[in-house]
Amino acid sequence: MFCIFAIGAGLTYTLGRMTGSPAHGWAVWSAMAILFLCGVTVAYWAEAKGNPLYPATVAQHSSASQPGGNMEGKETRFGIVNSALFATITTAASCGAVNSMHDSFMPLGGLVPMAQIQLGEVVFGGVGSGLYGMLVYAVIAVFLAGLMIGRTPEYLGKKIEAFDIKMASLVILIPPLIILGGTALAVMVDAGKAGVANPGAHGFSEILYAFSSAVGNNGSAFAGLSANTPFYNTALGFAMFFGRIWLMIPVLALAGSMAAKKRIPSSIGTMATHTPMFIWLLIGTVILVGALTFVPALGLGPVVEHLTMIGAH
């Protein structure tokens, strides 16, 4: 688990050294670390709390809804703590390895790895891919801050202009377009619905996770979905191709645009990118811009499943 994060986390230090602002590198690292800790906390809480619908004959003799928590789909040598931790790490990074079955997680426990992928795996992330994803969010965060005070936004001594925001917007919009479009197609056609073994909200979550993982260059799955069919092999293949290749174009265009600009001296209107305010602004941008795109879909999947579960208790 440490090695999965080692290079991605280390690249934030490299960022600070290359830009001449080590404090900025640590600010980006701090934003990633806070998001990661929040994800681990929710995943562990959901799994440790267990299923309130656990047979009443057993649960009535225990203060917990499910004694020992939700151990379905987990290895006893790892338990709930290491399973929740590994699931969060492997989806925060572009890894895809698993030590438990994400499909067997509680609804909110399964929401965490799914949301990590949908955020663009920017929480430390893969080798390089997590960093550039978070830097795109940083560009948008600085742009939003500039709008608030009515000044041309700057990031690392470079002015953020219309072209840069267009490219950053494409990076943000392409993944949800393909993920949500693919999921919508799968739930409308018979070939897509035929692969769902679990009806209702959980089956929808399985489809949503499949397209999220394909576009996000992950590899983990809600494995209750029978995806080895002509429909899913084709649909997920297209999702991988367009979701990954198309993303490279605006990212490289944004990098080229920023590299070609001359550095300008900071002024009284320049937003410091190494302060706690920047850290929270960056976290807020990731959540508001990234996560809210998927809130309706997540609401139809894990959130509805959770509410149905506690409502039946």
MIDREN-25654 format. One line per field, with one value per residue (C-alpha): residue number from 1; residue in one letter; x, y, z. Coordinates in pm, 1 decimal, decimal comma. Last residue first. Example, Ala and Ser with C-alpha at 12.3 -4.5 7.8 and 13.67 -1.06 7.14 Angstrom:
# residues 2
pos <- c(2|1) $
code <- c(S|A) $
px <- c(1367,0|1230,0) $
py <- c(-106,0|-450,0) $
pz <- c(714,0|780,0) $
# end
This chain:
# residues 313
pos <- c(313|312|311|310|309|308|307|306|305|304|303|302|301|300|299|298|297|296|295|294|293|292|291|290|289|288|287|286|285|284|283|282|281|280|279|278|277|276|275|274|273|272|271|270|269|268|267|266|265|264|263|262|261|260|259|258|257|256|255|254|253|252|251|250|249|248|247|246|245|244|243|242|241|240|239|238|237|236|235|234|233|232|231|230|229|228|227|226|225|224|223|222|221|220|219|218|217|216|215|214|213|212|211|210|209|208|207|206|205|204|203|202|201|200|199|198|197|196|195|194|193|192|191|190|189|188|187|186|185|184|183|182|181|180|179|178|177|176|175|174|173|172|171|170|169|168|167|166|165|164|163|162|161|160|159|158|157|156|155|154|153|152|151|150|149|148|147|146|145|144|143|142|141|140|139|138|137|136|135|134|133|132|131|130|129|128|127|126|125|124|123|122|121|120|119|118|117|116|115|114|113|112|111|110|109|108|107|106|105|104|103|102|101|100|99|98|97|96|95|94|93|92|91|90|89|88|87|86|85|84|83|82|81|80|79|78|77|76|75|74|73|72|71|70|69|68|67|66|65|64|63|62|61|60|59|58|57|56|55|54|53|52|51|50|49|48|47|46|45|44|43|42|41|40|39|38|37|36|35|34|33|32|31|30|29|28|27|26|25|24|23|22|21|20|19|18|17|16|15|14|13|12|11|10|9|8|7|6|5|4|3|2|1) $
code <- c(H|A|G|I|M|T|L|H|E|V|V|P|G|L|G|L|A|P|V|F|T|L|A|G|V|L|I|V|T|G|I|L|L|W|I|F|M|P|T|H|T|A|M|T|G|I|S|S|P|I|R|K|K|A|A|M|S|G|A|L|A|L|V|P|I|M|L|W|I|R|G|F|F|M|A|F|G|L|A|T|N|Y|F|P|T|N|A|S|L|G|A|F|A|S|G|N|N|G|V|A|S|S|F|A|Y|L|I|E|S|F|G|H|A|G|P|N|A|V|G|A|K|G|A|D|V|M|V|A|L|A|T|G|G|L|I|I|L|P|P|I|L|I|V|L|S|A|M|K|I|D|F|A|E|I|K|K|G|L|Y|E|P|T|R|G|I|M|L|G|A|L|F|V|A|I|V|A|Y|V|L|M|G|Y|L|G|S|G|V|G|G|F|V|V|E|G|L|Q|I|Q|A|M|P|V|L|G|G|L|P|M|F|S|D|H|M|S|N|V|A|G|C|S|A|A|T|T|I|T|A|F|L|A|S|N|V|I|G|F|R|T|E|K|G|E|M|N|G|G|P|Q|S|A|S|S|H|Q|A|V|T|A|P|Y|L|P|N|G|K|A|E|A|W|Y|A|V|T|V|G|C|L|F|L|I|A|M|A|S|W|V|A|W|G|H|A|P|S|G|T|M|R|G|L|T|Y|T|L|G|A|G|I|A|F|I|C|F|M) $
px <- c(-3434,0|-3608,5|-3538,1|-3172,0|-3131,0|-3340,2|-3140,2|-2813,6|-2928,7|-3053,8|-2712,0|-2517,7|-2688,3|-2944,8|-2779,7|-2441,4|-2579,2|-2725,2|-2403,8|-2169,1|-2094,5|-2104,0|-1783,2|-1548,7|-1648,7|-1770,7|-1546,4|-1225,5|-1289,5|-1351,5|-1026,1|-838,4|-1001,6|-917,5|-549,2|-542,3|-676,6|-422,7|-146,4|96,4|-65,9|-65,4|-320,3|-169,6|-351,2|-69,5|168,2|370,0|625,7|533,6|665,7|660,5|412,3|511,9|511,2|153,1|23,7|216,0|83,4|-273,8|-239,0|-85,9|-381,3|-629,9|-495,1|-427,9|-792,4|-898,4|-673,2|-800,4|-1177,0|-1190,0|-1003,8|-1118,3|-1483,3|-1460,7|-1333,5|-1598,1|-1871,1|-1722,5|-1642,9|-1968,9|-2185,1|-1996,3|-2012,4|-1748,3|-1904,7|-2118,3|-2161,5|-2123,3|-1758,8|-1802,4|-1470,8|-1103,3|-905,7|-824,8|-760,8|-1036,0|-1242,8|-1267,0|-1307,4|-1586,5|-1756,9|-1758,8|-1848,8|-2161,2|-2266,8|-2219,1|-2389,3|-2696,3|-2706,7|-2689,2|-2982,3|-3220,0|-3143,6|-2821,7|-2694,0|-2668,0|-2524,8|-2863,1|-2927,6|-2658,3|-2773,1|-3133,9|-3054,0|-3144,5|-2930,7|-2616,9|-2672,8|-2710,6|-2395,5|-2200,1|-2321,3|-2247,4|-1892,6|-1825,3|-1951,5|-1821,9|-1466,9|-1468,9|-1594,4|-1305,4|-1027,1|-1236,1|-1275,2|-897,9|-855,5|-1116,1|-966,2|-622,6|-758,4|-939,0|-634,1|-455,7|-153,6|170,3|368,6|290,4|-81,2|-228,4|-590,1|-675,5|-844,0|-1206,4|-1175,5|-1413,0|-1323,4|-958,9|-1050,9|-1242,9|-940,0|-710,0|-937,7|-961,7|-582,9|-555,6|-811,9|-591,7|-297,1|-484,5|-519,3|-157,3|-50,7|-272,7|-154,3|213,0|259,0|-93,9|-300,7|-195,6|-569,2|-624,7|-790,4|-1004,6|-1274,7|-1473,6|-1212,7|-1225,3|-1606,2|-1623,7|-1373,5|-1581,6|-1930,5|-1855,0|-1831,2|-2146,0|-2340,3|-2177,0|-1893,8|-1958,2|-1904,3|-1568,4|-1446,9|-1138,0|-760,9|-783,1|-540,8|-679,2|-385,3|-463,0|-427,8|-725,8|-883,3|-611,2|-571,3|-938,3|-985,3|-660,8|-770,6|-1118,7|-969,6|-693,3|-943,0|-1215,6|-1010,5|-686,2|-618,8|-995,4|-1021,0|-1308,6|-1606,3|-1856,8|-1686,9|-1930,9|-1876,8|-1764,5|-2118,6|-2366,6|-2607,9|-2380,8|-2509,7|-2532,7|-2785,5|-3055,3|-2816,7|-2809,1|-3179,1|-3237,3|-3053,3|-2827,1|-3051,0|-2850,4|-2548,3|-2206,6|-2086,8|-1724,6|-1777,4|-1946,0|-1706,9|-1401,7|-1514,6|-1609,0|-1279,3|-1068,9|-1230,8|-1186,4|-822,9|-762,6|-923,0|-706,6|-391,5|-455,8|-503,7|-189,2|17,2|-94,8|8,0|338,9|419,8|326,3|562,2|845,7|809,5|1086,3|859,5|1073,0|1135,5|768,7|654,6|916,6|772,4|427,5|585,1|666,4|299,0|247,9|575,2|505,8|129,3|123,6|448,3|285,5|0,0) $
py <- c(-173,4|-135,3|238,4|176,6|-44,4|168,9|476,3|293,6|160,4|505,7|651,9|370,4|396,3|657,9|920,2|827,7|909,5|1241,4|1326,1|1251,9|1603,7|1713,6|1522,1|1702,2|2067,2|2089,6|1827,5|1902,5|2275,8|2257,1|2068,4|2330,1|2614,9|2439,0|2411,4|2765,7|2904,1|2698,0|2883,0|2768,9|2899,6|3267,4|3455,4|3741,9|4072,7|4233,8|4145,1|3844,5|3895,1|3757,1|3435,6|3423,5|3194,1|2906,0|2650,2|2735,0|2688,6|2366,1|2222,4|2317,5|2158,5|1846,2|1814,6|1896,9|1613,6|1350,1|1331,1|1220,5|915,3|799,4|839,9|779,7|450,3|317,9|403,0|243,0|-76,2|-55,3|-45,0|-326,0|-569,7|-470,2|-549,3|-858,6|-1008,2|-1046,3|-778,6|-1003,1|-744,4|-882,8|-783,7|-427,9|-364,3|-277,4|-199,0|169,8|369,7|614,6|554,5|181,0|211,6|466,9|257,5|-52,1|144,5|286,7|-61,1|-209,9|87,0|31,4|-329,5|-206,5|30,4|-236,8|-589,9|-777,6|-1004,2|-728,3|-848,2|-868,3|-499,6|-398,9|-634,9|-525,4|-162,1|135,9|66,8|20,8|337,6|550,4|398,1|474,7|834,6|877,0|748,8|909,0|1257,3|1225,4|1164,8|1441,8|1725,7|1791,3|1758,7|1963,0|2234,6|2251,6|2299,9|2576,6|2735,4|2748,1|2897,3|3173,9|3288,1|3190,2|3417,4|3242,8|3312,7|2977,1|3026,8|3366,0|3481,4|3807,3|4011,7|4068,0|3950,4|3654,2|3583,1|3543,1|3287,0|3089,0|3094,3|2986,6|2689,3|2601,9|2597,7|2392,3|2143,2|2098,6|2059,1|1777,4|1587,1|1653,0|1506,2|1199,6|1109,4|1139,1|784,6|712,9|915,5|1110,9|1182,5|1284,5|959,2|1157,0|1245,1|958,1|706,6|827,8|838,1|466,5|377,3|572,2|471,8|108,2|186,7|398,0|102,8|-161,8|-343,5|-672,2|-529,6|-393,1|-751,0|-751,0|-737,7|-536,0|-414,1|-141,5|97,8|443,9|587,2|699,4|372,6|146,0|357,2|361,8|-12,2|-84,3|114,4|-39,4|-389,6|-315,8|-198,0|-454,8|-771,6|-847,8|-1205,7|-1269,2|-1202,9|-982,6|-1039,4|-1039,7|-925,9|-644,0|-554,3|-780,9|-820,8|-680,4|-414,9|-365,8|-376,8|-753,2|-1013,3|-871,5|-889,8|-1268,2|-1351,4|-1025,1|-1151,5|-870,0|-598,0|-329,6|-428,3|-348,1|-56,1|-154,0|-145,3|194,6|350,2|212,0|349,1|688,4|726,8|608,1|862,4|1152,2|1056,2|1057,7|1399,1|1541,4|1381,5|1516,9|1870,8|1836,0|1713,8|2016,2|2245,5|2058,0|2125,1|2489,5|2514,6|2376,9|2682,1|2699,0|2549,9|2239,5|2186,9|2220,5|1990,9|1732,4|1738,2|1675,2|1396,1|1208,4|1143,7|981,2|788,9|645,3|589,8|232,8|164,5|236,5|0,0) $
pz <- c(933,0|596,8|584,4|670,3|365,9|131,2|231,9|165,3|-171,7|-270,9|-184,8|-353,7|-693,5|-797,6|-576,5|-718,0|-1061,9|-947,1|-753,6|-1044,7|-1162,5|-800,0|-735,6|-968,1|-965,4|-606,0|-446,3|-634,7|-612,1|-237,7|-184,8|-386,6|-195,3|130,6|36,7|-102,3|226,5|420,7|232,5|-35,9|-352,9|-261,3|-470,4|-665,7|-614,5|-415,8|-695,4|-809,4|-1082,8|-1425,0|-1572,3|-1948,9|-2116,7|-2341,5|-2058,0|-1961,7|-2315,1|-2364,4|-2037,7|-2128,5|-2473,6|-2316,7|-2078,0|-2354,9|-2573,9|-2307,2|-2203,5|-2550,2|-2519,8|-2180,5|-2195,7|-2570,1|-2569,0|-2232,3|-2297,8|-2644,0|-2484,2|-2213,3|-2476,5|-2688,0|-2407,6|-2240,2|-2541,3|-2658,6|-2308,0|-2039,6|-1816,7|-1598,7|-1322,0|-969,1|-992,2|-877,1|-1043,1|-1002,9|-1315,3|-1285,3|-1600,2|-1504,6|-1818,1|-1758,3|-1380,5|-1411,6|-1681,3|-1459,5|-1146,0|-1309,6|-1422,6|-1075,4|-911,9|-1132,7|-1014,9|-657,2|-711,0|-834,0|-942,7|-868,3|-1146,5|-1405,3|-1736,1|-1904,8|-1838,4|-2086,2|-2361,0|-2306,1|-2379,6|-2160,8|-1853,2|-2063,1|-2267,3|-1954,5|-1806,1|-2122,9|-2128,1|-1756,2|-1788,7|-2128,6|-2044,6|-1687,7|-1817,4|-2085,7|-1863,7|-1622,2|-1878,7|-2122,0|-1860,2|-1811,4|-2187,2|-2196,3|-1883,9|-2043,6|-2366,1|-2176,0|-1980,5|-1660,2|-1623,5|-1529,5|-1211,9|-1054,1|-1120,1|-1198,1|-1220,6|-1396,7|-1125,2|-1021,8|-662,0|-688,0|-1050,2|-953,2|-687,2|-947,7|-1179,3|-895,9|-824,5|-1196,2|-1229,7|-909,8|-1044,4|-1349,4|-1112,4|-935,5|-1260,6|-1349,4|-1015,4|-1025,7|-1374,7|-1289,4|-1159,9|-1043,3|-801,9|-494,9|-449,4|-813,0|-917,2|-1162,4|-911,1|-1064,6|-949,7|-590,8|-610,1|-692,9|-419,7|-163,8|-282,4|-203,9|167,2|139,2|-4,2|218,9|46,0|-133,6|-482,7|-365,9|-322,2|-104,7|-151,9|-473,1|-739,6|-965,1|-948,4|-1080,2|-730,5|-522,7|-633,3|-494,8|-182,7|-84,5|-140,3|47,8|353,2|360,3|333,8|584,4|846,5|777,3|810,1|632,4|743,1|750,9|377,2|272,4|41,7|327,8|648,8|724,0|1088,4|1369,9|1499,3|1246,5|1370,2|1669,9|2028,8|2001,4|2106,6|1881,1|1585,8|1575,9|1569,9|1383,4|1076,7|946,5|805,9|987,5|773,8|914,6|1122,5|1058,2|681,2|672,9|921,9|740,3|403,1|548,6|735,7|443,3|210,9|454,0|507,2|131,3|80,3|359,5|216,4|-135,0|-5,3|206,2|-90,0|-295,2|-8,4|28,5|-335,5|-289,4|9,0|-205,8|-432,5|-691,8|-955,9|-1009,4|-636,6|-540,3|-819,3|-719,7|-368,5|-517,3|-722,8|-403,5|-333,6|-673,3|-643,0|-295,9|-314,7|-447,1|-259,1|77,7|0,0) $
# end
